[in-house]
């Protein structure tokens, strides 16, 4: 598996992602700068990491979505290549319209940094095939703008197509507003496109990829991706 992590001015989770993927899969990760116009040859997975690209100027992810490298990322996705956007990377995917919807300011109107429980809603994807449907995992969150929003008709279509992969929940999988940290519609924490090769999620799997970090549930995601690539 060959992974490329795209780095924007203000990215601050790029090294975390690189470490997590290399350590858990035994593969080497390359990087691409936002001004590049092509991805490294042979890239299987592109990761847009978390952070505050361009200082969240205008809107979170708005300027990054117009960086030169994005055309190559979009082309990669169009060919069926895997793309993963984490936190700010998810915001970038929304701004590029590789995924539907938008994120608004958290219902608390504050930055939230905490552990978080998620329910795996669909394991029929390259990113979640190693999990069981209904499995509860713990990924940390760290964001100010994470309330996922879609108009009602589009939200219904997203649900009908099985594009919701993760929802916020309690340790036991319960759904209620008290376990929905940012107020996302339908408790949505992560979604895929219709082809299921582009995933965006607000929680951070790279921060749950080692016991020293307090959790290992993210390791399954990296191994799921690796196994999917190797089966191609």
C-alpha positions, 0 to 999 in steps of 0.5 A: 500500500502506498499512502500520500499525506497532503500537507497544507499551511496550518496542517498539524496532524500530518506527522501523526497520520504518517506515524500511525500508518507506518507503524500499524501497516509496515508501509512507507508514507510519502507527502505532497505539498499543497502547491504540488500538481501531481501525487506521487506515482502509484499512490493508493490512498490519499490522506487529508489530515487534520489541523487549521489549514490556511488558519481556517480563513473564510471557512474551514477548508475553503482555501485548501479546497482551491489548492493546486494539489486538489485537482490531482486528489479529485482525479485520483478519487474519480478513478476509484482511488482511496481518499480519507479526510480527517477533521479539517481534511473532512472539511476540505472534502466537503468544500471540494464537493467530493462529499455532500454536506457542510459542517457548522460551528459546534452546538456548544459554540466552543472548541471540543477536545475529548474522547468520543465513542462511535458506532460503526454503521456500515462495514461494507467499505475499504475503510471499515471492512475490518470492523463489525457493523454495530461495533463501538469504537473510540476515536478522539475529537478535536474541533470547533466546527464539526456539526454535520448538516445536509438539507432533509431530502439530501440527508434522507438520500445519504441514509438510504444509500448507506453512506453513513459509516460512523455515528456518535454514541455512548460507550454502549452504543446508545443514541441521544443528544447527550452523546452527540458532542457537536450536534451533528444531524443524525449523530453523523461522525463520518460519511462516504461517497456513493462509490465508498472510496472517499471517506470524511470523518471528524474524529481522529483514528490516528490518535487511536492507533497505539496503546500509549495514546489511550486507544487502538481502535484506529488500527483496524481502519489502517489494516482494512485499507491495506487489505483492500489495496492488496486485494485489488 
